[in-house]
Amino acid sequence: MSTELLRDTMDFLSERLKEGRPDEAVRLELLAWEFEEKLSGLYEQFQHSECSFGYMAEQVGITNWDLYALLERCGLRTTNL
């Protein structure tokens, strides 16, 4: 984990603790954040033909169909051609 990402995570947790947010909500936000970070990196690799669509879906733990739908909803390209 990079120093910058670790600092961002610590800042995020600190803010949530100050807000008195329940642990479960904080955990869900962290999972979503981690998912987005992982997907972002894989999507960049996919766009540079460094990984396949199926590999990207497998690495984030969803089906190809779900990944396709997710990328479509985000307005991102679903091909790397």
Buried (B, 14 or more C-beta within 10 A) or exposed (E): EEEEEEEEBEEBBEEBEEEEEEEEEBEEBBEEBEBEEBBEEBBEBBEEEEBEBEEBBBBBEBEBEEBBEBBEEEEEEEEBE
